[in-house]
Amino acid sequence: MEKLLRVCKTGELSNEIKEERTWQKTHQRLVRSLEEEFPLYIDITTPFIVALQQVRCVLRLIAGCATEAYNAQQLIERMKVTSQVQETVDHIREAAQLLGKFPFISSDMTSSLKLAQKIL
Protein backbone atom coordinates (compact mmCIF):
# COMPACT_ATOMS: atom_id res chain seq x y z
CA MET A 1 0.00 0.00 0.00
CA GLU A 2 2.89 2.36 0.78
CA LYS A 3 4.34 1.78 -2.68
CA LEU A 4 1.03 2.65 -4.30
CA LEU A 5 0.70 5.80 -2.22
CA ARG A 6 4.20 6.81 -3.30
CA VAL A 7 3.18 6.30 -6.94
CA CYS A 8 0.12 8.51 -6.35
CA LYS A 9 2.44 11.30 -5.23
CA THR A 10 5.30 10.88 -7.71
CA GLY A 11 3.69 9.27 -10.77
CA GLU A 12 6.64 6.87 -11.08
CA LEU A 13 5.42 3.33 -11.59
CA SER A 14 7.39 0.10 -11.79
CA ASN A 15 5.81 -3.14 -10.56
CA GLU A 16 3.36 -1.76 -8.01
CA ILE A 17 0.24 -2.36 -10.10
CA LYS A 18 1.28 -5.94 -10.90
CA GLU A 19 1.94 -6.55 -7.20
CA GLU A 20 -1.47 -5.13 -6.32
CA ARG A 21 -3.22 -7.36 -8.86
CA THR A 22 -1.38 -10.41 -7.55
CA TRP A 23 -2.33 -9.46 -4.00
CA GLN A 24 -5.97 -9.06 -5.08
CA LYS A 25 -6.03 -12.50 -6.71
CA THR A 26 -4.40 -14.12 -3.69
CA HIS A 27 -6.91 -12.62 -1.29
CA GLN A 28 -9.81 -13.51 -3.54
CA ARG A 29 -8.66 -17.12 -3.43
CA LEU A 30 -8.41 -16.87 0.37
CA VAL A 31 -11.98 -15.59 0.61
CA ARG A 32 -13.23 -18.32 -1.73
CA SER A 33 -11.34 -20.92 0.28
CA LEU A 34 -12.83 -19.71 3.57
CA GLU A 35 -16.33 -19.82 2.11
CA GLU A 36 -15.87 -23.30 0.66
CA GLU A 37 -13.96 -24.94 3.53
CA PHE A 38 -15.90 -23.49 6.44
CA PRO A 39 -19.54 -23.20 5.35
CA LEU A 40 -20.79 -24.09 8.82
CA TYR A 41 -18.80 -21.31 10.49
CA ILE A 42 -20.32 -18.48 8.52
CA ASP A 43 -20.89 -16.46 11.69
CA ILE A 44 -17.12 -16.45 12.28
CA THR A 45 -15.84 -16.20 8.70
CA THR A 46 -18.24 -13.50 7.47
CA PRO A 47 -16.80 -10.59 9.52
CA PHE A 48 -13.28 -11.62 8.49
CA ILE A 49 -14.30 -11.88 4.82
CA VAL A 50 -16.05 -8.50 4.94
CA ALA A 51 -12.94 -6.90 6.45
CA LEU A 52 -10.78 -8.46 3.72
CA GLN A 53 -13.16 -7.22 1.02
CA GLN A 54 -13.00 -3.69 2.44
CA VAL A 55 -9.20 -3.75 2.44
CA ARG A 56 -9.25 -5.05 -1.15
CA CYS A 57 -11.62 -2.24 -2.15
CA VAL A 58 -9.44 0.45 -0.60
CA LEU A 59 -6.32 -1.02 -2.14
CA ARG A 60 -8.01 -1.09 -5.55
CA LEU A 61 -8.96 2.59 -5.16
CA ILE A 62 -5.38 3.50 -4.27
CA ALA A 63 -4.11 1.47 -7.22
CA GLY A 64 -6.52 3.36 -9.48
CA CYS A 65 -5.15 6.64 -8.14
CA ALA A 66 -1.60 5.40 -8.75
CA THR A 67 -2.46 4.43 -12.32
CA GLU A 68 -4.00 7.84 -12.96
CA ALA A 69 -0.93 9.58 -11.51
CA TYR A 70 1.32 7.46 -13.72
CA ASN A 71 -0.77 8.20 -16.81
CA ALA A 72 -0.73 11.92 -16.00
CA GLN A 73 3.05 11.83 -15.60
CA GLN A 74 3.41 10.05 -18.95
CA LEU A 75 1.17 12.63 -20.62
CA ILE A 76 3.24 15.46 -19.16
CA GLU A 77 6.42 13.82 -20.46
CA ARG A 78 4.93 13.50 -23.94
CA MET A 79 3.77 17.10 -23.96
CA LYS A 80 7.21 18.54 -23.24
CA VAL A 81 8.43 20.26 -26.35
CA THR A 82 11.98 21.08 -27.33
CA SER A 83 13.08 24.66 -27.91
CA GLN A 84 13.27 24.02 -31.66
CA VAL A 85 9.66 22.84 -31.75
CA GLN A 86 8.66 25.82 -29.61
CA GLU A 87 10.38 28.19 -32.07
CA THR A 88 8.52 26.55 -34.95
CA VAL A 89 5.22 26.89 -33.11
CA ASP A 90 5.94 30.55 -32.40
CA HIS A 91 6.80 31.13 -36.08
CA ILE A 92 3.58 29.45 -37.20
CA ARG A 93 1.58 31.52 -34.71
CA GLU A 94 3.20 34.75 -35.96
CA ALA A 95 2.56 33.74 -39.58
CA ALA A 96 -1.09 33.02 -38.80
CA GLN A 97 -1.47 36.45 -37.20
CA LEU A 98 0.13 38.07 -40.25
CA LEU A 99 -2.19 36.11 -42.54
CA GLY A 100 -5.09 37.60 -40.65
CA LYS A 101 -3.77 41.07 -41.51
CA PHE A 102 -3.15 40.28 -45.19
CA PRO A 103 -3.61 42.21 -47.58
CA PHE A 104 -3.81 45.19 -45.22
CA ILE A 105 -0.71 47.27 -44.65
CA SER A 106 0.17 47.87 -41.01
CA SER A 107 2.75 50.04 -39.29
CA ASP A 108 4.98 46.94 -39.00
CA MET A 109 4.73 46.15 -42.70
CA THR A 110 4.89 49.11 -45.04
CA SER A 111 3.94 47.15 -48.15
CA SER A 112 1.98 44.09 -49.16
CA LEU A 113 5.12 42.57 -50.65
CA LYS A 114 6.98 42.76 -47.33
CA LEU A 115 3.96 41.28 -45.53
CA ALA A 116 3.78 38.37 -48.00
CA GLN A 117 7.51 37.72 -47.67
CA LYS A 118 7.26 37.77 -43.88
CA ILE A 119 4.44 35.22 -43.97
CA LEU A 120 6.44 32.82 -46.10
C-alpha positions as YAML, in Angstrom:
chain: A
units: angstrom
residues:
- id: 1
  name: MET
  ca: [0.00, 0.00, 0.00]
- id: 2
  name: GLU
  ca: [2.89, 2.36, 0.78]
- id: 3
  name: LYS
  ca: [4.34, 1.78, -2.68]
- id: 4
  name: LEU
  ca: [1.03, 2.65, -4.30]
- id: 5
  name: LEU
  ca: [0.70, 5.80, -2.22]
- id: 6
  name: ARG
  ca: [4.20, 6.81, -3.30]
- id: 7
  name: VAL
  ca: [3.18, 6.30, -6.94]
- id: 8
  name: CYS
  ca: [0.12, 8.51, -6.35]
- id: 9
  name: LYS
  ca: [2.44, 11.30, -5.23]
- id: 10
  name: THR
  ca: [5.30, 10.88, -7.71]
- id: 11
  name: GLY
  ca: [3.69, 9.27, -10.77]
- id: 12
  name: GLU
  ca: [6.64, 6.87, -11.08]
- id: 13
  name: LEU
  ca: [5.42, 3.33, -11.59]
- id: 14
  name: SER
  ca: [7.39, 0.10, -11.79]
- id: 15
  name: ASN
  ca: [5.81, -3.14, -10.56]
- id: 16
  name: GLU
  ca: [3.36, -1.76, -8.01]
- id: 17
  name: ILE
  ca: [0.24, -2.36, -10.10]
- id: 18
  name: LYS
  ca: [1.28, -5.94, -10.90]
- id: 19
  name: GLU
  ca: [1.94, -6.55, -7.20]
- id: 20
  name: GLU
  ca: [-1.47, -5.13, -6.32]
- id: 21
  name: ARG
  ca: [-3.22, -7.36, -8.86]
- id: 22
  name: THR
  ca: [-1.38, -10.41, -7.55]
- id: 23
  name: TRP
  ca: [-2.33, -9.46, -4.00]
- id: 24
  name: GLN
  ca: [-5.97, -9.06, -5.08]
- id: 25
  name: LYS
  ca: [-6.03, -12.50, -6.71]
- id: 26
  name: THR
  ca: [-4.40, -14.12, -3.69]
- id: 27
  name: HIS
  ca: [-6.91, -12.62, -1.29]
- id: 28
  name: GLN
  ca: [-9.81, -13.51, -3.54]
- id: 29
  name: ARG
  ca: [-8.66, -17.12, -3.43]
- id: 30
  name: LEU
  ca: [-8.41, -16.87, 0.37]
- id: 31
  name: VAL
  ca: [-11.98, -15.59, 0.61]
- id: 32
  name: ARG
  ca: [-13.23, -18.32, -1.73]
- id: 33
  name: SER
  ca: [-11.34, -20.92, 0.28]
- id: 34
  name: LEU
  ca: [-12.83, -19.71, 3.57]
- id: 35
  name: GLU
  ca: [-16.33, -19.82, 2.11]
- id: 36
  name: GLU
  ca: [-15.87, -23.30, 0.66]
- id: 37
  name: GLU
  ca: [-13.96, -24.94, 3.53]
- id: 38
  name: PHE
  ca: [-15.90, -23.49, 6.44]
- id: 39
  name: PRO
  ca: [-19.54, -23.20, 5.35]
- id: 40
  name: LEU
  ca: [-20.79, -24.09, 8.82]
- id: 41
  name: TYR
  ca: [-18.80, -21.31, 10.49]
- id: 42
  name: ILE
  ca: [-20.32, -18.48, 8.52]
- id: 43
  name: ASP
  ca: [-20.89, -16.46, 11.69]
- id: 44
  name: ILE
  ca: [-17.12, -16.45, 12.28]
- id: 45
  name: THR
  ca: [-15.84, -16.20, 8.70]
- id: 46
  name: THR
  ca: [-18.24, -13.50, 7.47]
- id: 47
  name: PRO
  ca: [-16.80, -10.59, 9.52]
- id: 48
  name: PHE
  ca: [-13.28, -11.62, 8.49]
- id: 49
  name: ILE
  ca: [-14.30, -11.88, 4.82]
- id: 50
  name: VAL
  ca: [-16.05, -8.50, 4.94]
- id: 51
  name: ALA
  ca: [-12.94, -6.90, 6.45]
- id: 52
  name: LEU
  ca: [-10.78, -8.46, 3.72]
- id: 53
  name: GLN
  ca: [-13.16, -7.22, 1.02]
- id: 54
  name: GLN
  ca: [-13.00, -3.69, 2.44]
- id: 55
  name: VAL
  ca: [-9.20, -3.75, 2.44]
- id: 56
  name: ARG
  ca: [-9.25, -5.05, -1.15]
- id: 57
  name: CYS
  ca: [-11.62, -2.24, -2.15]
- id: 58
  name: VAL
  ca: [-9.44, 0.45, -0.60]
- id: 59
  name: LEU
  ca: [-6.32, -1.02, -2.14]
- id: 60
  name: ARG
  ca: [-8.01, -1.09, -5.55]
- id: 61
  name: LEU
  ca: [-8.96, 2.59, -5.16]
- id: 62
  name: ILE
  ca: [-5.38, 3.50, -4.27]
- id: 63
  name: ALA
  ca: [-4.11, 1.47, -7.22]
- id: 64
  name: GLY
  ca: [-6.52, 3.36, -9.48]
- id: 65
  name: CYS
  ca: [-5.15, 6.64, -8.14]
- id: 66
  name: ALA
  ca: [-1.60, 5.40, -8.75]
- id: 67
  name: THR
  ca: [-2.46, 4.43, -12.32]
- id: 68
  name: GLU
  ca: [-4.00, 7.84, -12.96]
- id: 69
  name: ALA
  ca: [-0.93, 9.58, -11.51]
- id: 70
  name: TYR
  ca: [1.32, 7.46, -13.72]
- id: 71
  name: ASN
  ca: [-0.77, 8.20, -16.81]
- id: 72
  name: ALA
  ca: [-0.73, 11.92, -16.00]
- id: 73
  name: GLN
  ca: [3.05, 11.83, -15.60]
- id: 74
  name: GLN
  ca: [3.41, 10.05, -18.95]
- id: 75
  name: LEU
  ca: [1.17, 12.63, -20.62]
- id: 76
  name: ILE
  ca: [3.24, 15.46, -19.16]
- id: 77
  name: GLU
  ca: [6.42, 13.82, -20.46]
- id: 78
  name: ARG
  ca: [4.93, 13.50, -23.94]
- id: 79
  name: MET
  ca: [3.77, 17.10, -23.96]
- id: 80
  name: LYS
  ca: [7.21, 18.54, -23.24]
- id: 81
  name: VAL
  ca: [8.43, 20.26, -26.35]
- id: 82
  name: THR
  ca: [11.98, 21.08, -27.33]
- id: 83
  name: SER
  ca: [13.08, 24.66, -27.91]
- id: 84
  name: GLN
  ca: [13.27, 24.02, -31.66]
- id: 85
  name: VAL
  ca: [9.66, 22.84, -31.75]
- id: 86
  name: GLN
  ca: [8.66, 25.82, -29.61]
- id: 87
  name: GLU
  ca: [10.38, 28.19, -32.07]
- id: 88
  name: THR
  ca: [8.52, 26.55, -34.95]
- id: 89
  name: VAL
  ca: [5.22, 26.89, -33.11]
- id: 90
  name: ASP
  ca: [5.94, 30.55, -32.40]
- id: 91
  name: HIS
  ca: [6.80, 31.13, -36.08]
- id: 92
  name: ILE
  ca: [3.58, 29.45, -37.20]
- id: 93
  name: ARG
  ca: [1.58, 31.52, -34.71]
- id: 94
  name: GLU
  ca: [3.20, 34.75, -35.96]
- id: 95
  name: ALA
  ca: [2.56, 33.74, -39.58]
- id: 96
  name: ALA
  ca: [-1.09, 33.02, -38.80]
- id: 97
  name: GLN
  ca: [-1.47, 36.45, -37.20]
- id: 98
  name: LEU
  ca: [0.13, 38.07, -40.25]
- id: 99
  name: LEU
  ca: [-2.19, 36.11, -42.54]
- id: 100
  name: GLY
  ca: [-5.09, 37.60, -40.65]
- id: 101
  name: LYS
  ca: [-3.77, 41.07, -41.51]
- id: 102
  name: PHE
  ca: [-3.15, 40.28, -45.19]
- id: 103
  name: PRO
  ca: [-3.61, 42.21, -47.58]
- id: 104
  name: PHE
  ca: [-3.81, 45.19, -45.22]
- id: 105
  name: ILE
  ca: [-0.71, 47.27, -44.65]
- id: 106
  name: SER
  ca: [0.17, 47.87, -41.01]
- id: 107
  name: SER
  ca: [2.75, 50.04, -39.29]
- id: 108
  name: ASP
  ca: [4.98, 46.94, -39.00]
- id: 109
  name: MET
  ca: [4.73, 46.15, -42.70]
- id: 110
  name: THR
  ca: [4.89, 49.11, -45.04]
- id: 111
  name: SER
  ca: [3.94, 47.15, -48.15]
- id: 112
  name: SER
  ca: [1.98, 44.09, -49.16]
- id: 113
  name: LEU
  ca: [5.12, 42.57, -50.65]
- id: 114
  name: LYS
  ca: [6.98, 42.76, -47.33]
- id: 115
  name: LEU
  ca: [3.96, 41.28, -45.53]
- id: 116
  name: ALA
  ca: [3.78, 38.37, -48.00]
- id: 117
  name: GLN
  ca: [7.51, 37.72, -47.67]
- id: 118
  name: LYS
  ca: [7.26, 37.77, -43.88]
- id: 119
  name: ILE
  ca: [4.44, 35.22, -43.97]
- id: 120
  name: LEU
  ca: [6.44, 32.82, -46.10]
...
